[in-house]
Amino acid sequence: MQQVVGRARAAFGSGRCRPLEFRMQQLKNLERMVREKEEEIAAVLANDLCQ
């Protein structure tokens, strides 16, 4: 676990990470997509869990 955290901190410190604004926009896009596909996602999950 310490290695994973260390690598994450090193990546963040290297500047390879995207800006906060970019990440926030990506999360908003993900939320919008999940809302738009909510019924399809629920149907697929129900089908998968009932098999």
C-alpha positions, 0 to 999 in steps of 0.5 A, spaced: 500 500 500 505 504 501 508 503 494 502 505 491 501 511 495 508 513 493 507 512 486 501 516 486 504 522 490 510 521 485 506 522 479 502 528 482 509 531 484 511 530 477 506 534 474 503 529 469 496 529 473 491 533 469 488 540 472 483 540 477 478 543 472 479 538 467 478 532 472 472 536 475 469 536 468 470 529 467 466 527 473 461 532 471 461 528 464 461 521 467 455 524 472 451 526 466 452 520 462 450 515 468 444 519 469 442 519 461 443 511 461 440 510 468 435 506 466 439 501 461 444 501 466 439 498 471 436 493 466 443 490 465 445 490 472 438 487 474 439 482 468 446 480 470 444 479 478 438 475 476 442 470 472 
